[in-house]
Amino acid sequence: MGKIPFKTLFPSKKLLNRVLFHMDSDLPSRKLLPLFERLYDHNALTAKDTAYADIPNVIFLMNRVLVELKHRTKQQPIPLHKMELYLLKKAAKLGNNDAIALLCYQILGSSQPTTQPQEDIVQSQQLLKQLVKQNHPLSFKVLADLNCHMGQFDEGKRWYKQYLKAIGPITIKNPDIKFWGSQQKGEVLEKLGEIEFREGGDENIIACEKRFLESIRITPLKNSVKSYFYLAMLYIKYDPSKAKVLLEQCCTQGFKEAFNELGYLEMNYFQNSRKAREWFKLGMEVMELQSFFGYFECCVTLKDWSKTHKCLKSINKMLSNESISEANKQSIIKFLQYHEANIKLIQSKLEPALKSDVKEKTSDTVITETASKWGF
Amino acid sequence: MLVPRPLINRQLIRCYSSPGISDPIKQPFKQPFILSSKDAFKDSTKDIGIYQYLNQLIKEQRIQFVQDPIKVGKKVVLPHDYDTYLTSPETLPLTISLKSQEDVSKVPGWRRLPTLGYRIGKKLLTMYRESIQTTWRVWRQCEKLDTKEVLRELEFGNLENKFPDISRKKFVQDVIRVSEVKKLPIFILCLFVFEELTFLLMYLRPQLGLYRCLGNGAFNKISKKYLRNQELFKSLLQEKPQNPHELYKTVYALPTKTKVDLLQTLFINKQPRWKLKLWQWFNQDARLSDEVNKVLQYLIIDDWLILKRVIEHTMTKTTPMIIPYNELVNCILERQLYQAGEDLNVMVNDPIDRKVLIQRLLCYWSFKFNGINIEDGSINFTNKWGVNNIMLFNYTGTVNNKFDIFPWLITKDHLDYF
């Protein structure tokens, strides 16, 4: 089987242009596209091919472009993934500090550290130490991420704060911190805020609100969904209308926890069971157990007995499923106990209809399955 | 290892309808005080720390209620040094009539009436001028305060850091009294045309006048208009719950018309009637809901700031806390703690009836804030009552029977309970 042509594999030039404009790149797409194509064809970029091959910033830019394209298209073909890794390693070899820091993270933060050669691990540690001594901001972030990865949140918090100190404020006058810098800073603010939120306490809550707001200000929605979600959790007690808007923003990005929260907010506070039912429906599509419960309650409120019955059937099916976790099993049992009266009511309402259904089915020779995957 | 903190907020929204999913937050402090007998009342208040504390303060006269100050021209008649953090009597109506303050016994009988009329007229005009000046000053000095934000900072115990200049007086002036400025043009015009007779005009139509300038009769008319409307809450309680005071209702559970009716019975609501009707016609449900929530939040903050100040003052100082009568009357009016046929101004000037009013307020505060750490808000008010729980409008803190849904106010008959 021949190699897939580059033009069919690589995203459109229009998208590339948009990404480059967004990243405030100095190089236009007409210069970068041939480089990507050459790399794709020859699996390498040498100085013979192009003068840009030895410029670390260009190589790193190409790597960032591929990462950004991955985020925008929400997919990445294997050849492009290989290209991304190649470009990162090459940029690191040529001496780009950001690339070195990212490569160190890849090696040290690997989910299977035993597969990494011991030499690489030692070298990465040394390089990271040198970068920290040079006060390189991204190395602080890498260190913090590694600490959080290992569960040392206090240490992680310290390094995140060091990073924020090193990078300074994001302003137009600060040309070094463009797209890449603000994206990183947004991420750091979000993680720091998350740690503070989970630690709790009034002071931490006040501090984390500021961080989430700053994160939202400097990064686009798709990169700061968690900040939106946590802010909604902070505002839900005092300003539910604001929380609703924030949760809706999260839902546009498919953040699955937001469907439950928004559904319950609509159902219990705004008293709009129809709308809540739609949010729960979306939650059910991503198999959120709480959404099933919410959907059931909405249907009971709306007195939509047939849908309630179908939802109940799905919940019972989940209960009999062996792969379900113990905690979920317990909450289903608790839920069924609480709604015992409602379940009886549904059965009494639907009994005549169910009986006639059974008669029809037995009389037919062919039984057709009309219900969907979830029983709807 | 950092243990993820459970999102209490999430539970808060859910717990009211889905106890099957998440365990409801335990709310042990929601039993109102029972007025059926002396023993029942004693029994229901014996474990309520805040009630015992406040009642003790009243008994020991560490909180004193005094005649409201009268300022006439440059001569300021201040009977006592009232608490300036808490009170703003210069923006509230007088509880005694100007006529009762005049002593014309030495004036010969044939010119008593014209002398009395002249003196009252002169005092009235001075009071009107000063009220206009105060209203203008309040408007000029006001800062825009968001009740949602203030409530949030109070609960986080961060109020002084966020709003360094805040006091209860400033809060009340910035949020409520500032709207008096809208009445100024018509009031000044009336004053030019009718002079002292504006007094009569204000009696006929109390809404025209500045709040400070209301006479006793006009105030009585206003208080009749803003009586608690229990019919509204009856419609909300179709099914009888086990403990009615654990009920949670959001404003969105009310139909649009009911919201308008509710707003019209709330003294703190400053939106004019025509605007509310317009919103009703154009189905602007969210706006109406916002207004109801604003009133609710205002009352919570106001109560909180008063209690906070009372506790701070009595803990740190030995001098009694002085509160003028008109502040007491205003608190009762805003919280609807009175019944039809009661004249609050007369009541506050009568020693026995004043005790009734004070006890009503104490029970109301104790029921609402029992179990909450007022100093720093570490035990959350919103966790106790739920997010913008409009059932709070219905509660006075006292009921006649344990299973009563509707409030029962303290009267003279209950005075031997305290």
Interface residues (C-beta under 8 A of the other chain):
Chain A: G151 F153 I195 F197 R198 E199 G200 D202 I205 I206 M233 L234 I236 K237 Y238 D239 P240 S241 E261 Y264 L265 M267 N268 Y269 F270 Q271 N272 Q290 F293 G294 E297 S331 K334 F335 L336 Q337 Y338 H339
Chain B: M1 L2 P4 R5 L7 N9 R10 L12 I13 R14 Y16 S17 S18 P19 G20 I21 K148 E149 L151 R152 E155 F156 G157 N158 T250 Y252 A253 A286 D290 D376 S378 N380 T382 V387 N388
